[in-house]
Amino acid sequence: MASEKLFQAIPAFPEDVSTAPMYTVTLGSLRSGDPSAARSVFDACQELGFFLLDLRDDGLGKTVIDEIDMLFGAGKDIMNLPDEVKDTFQHDLPKSFLG
């Protein structure tokens, strides 16, 4: 989960598009041992197979968000390098994604 500042230029999600239900669990509640948060994770995994982990209310989560932001920035910097710089690194396209 990147910080909200990385998404400020993206328009709001349209209200007329249907969405899937999703459980949201905060990292802080899990780390504090909240049984209802643990139950929400369990239910989400059984019912939907996924959940959103909200990192914003926890010190460790804030660290993770900051590091994600740095990785997004590094990726953007790398992709903005001139092609002649990127071409100096060996790369092989995958031949098959089937193993």
N, C-alpha and C positions, 0 to 999 in steps of 0.2 A: 504494500500500500504506500504509494508515494504521497507527498504532502499535497494539500489542496492548491498550493501556489502553482504547481505544474499543470493544473487543469483550468486555470482562470480564463484562458483564451478559448476554451472549448464551449460551445453552446450547451444550454441545458438539455437534458434528455426530453424528447417530445412526450407530452402527456397522453397523446392518442395512440401510443404504441404499447401493447400489452407486455408485461414483464413477468418473470418467474418469481415465485416466492423465495425468500432467502432469510435464513437465520443470521443475526448479527450478534457476535459475542465480543465483549471487551477483554483485552489482554489483562487489564488490571483486575477484573473480577475473577479471571481464571487464576492469576498469580496469588490472589488473596485467599483462594480456597473456597470461593462462593459455590455452594452446591447447586444452585439454580443455573449458574453459568456452565458448570460441568454437565448438567442434565441437558442444557440447550445444545451443547456440542454433540452429545450422544444422540439426541433426537435428530439433529440436523444430519448427522452421518447416516442414520438409519433411514430417514424419510427422503432426504434430497441428495445425499452424497457429497454435500459441500456446505460451507458456511463462510461468512465474512468475518475475519478477525480484525476488530477495530483496535488499532495500536495507539490511538491518540491520547488516552487517559493514563498512560503508564510511562515511567522514565525509560525503561528498556525499549518500549515501543517507540518513544520519541527518538531514541538513538537509531533504531532500525529505519525509521522514516527518513532521518537525516542521511543515513548511508545509502538508502534507495535513491534519494534525490541526487547525491553525488554520483551514483552509477548512471542515472539518466543523463546527467550533465557530461560525464565522460563518454558515454555512448554518442551523444550529440556531437561532441568535439571530434571524436574519431570519424564519424560519418561525414563531417564537414571538411575533413582533410582533402587535399587535391587527389585526384585519381592516381597521378604518378607516384604519390607517396604510398597510397594504399596498395598499388600494384607491386611494390617492392616486397611485400609479404606473400609468401607462398600460400596458396589456397587451392584446394581441390573441391570441386562441387560433389555433393553426395551422389553416388551412383544408384543407390536404392535406399529407401527408408524401411525396407522389409527385413532388415537384419543382415 
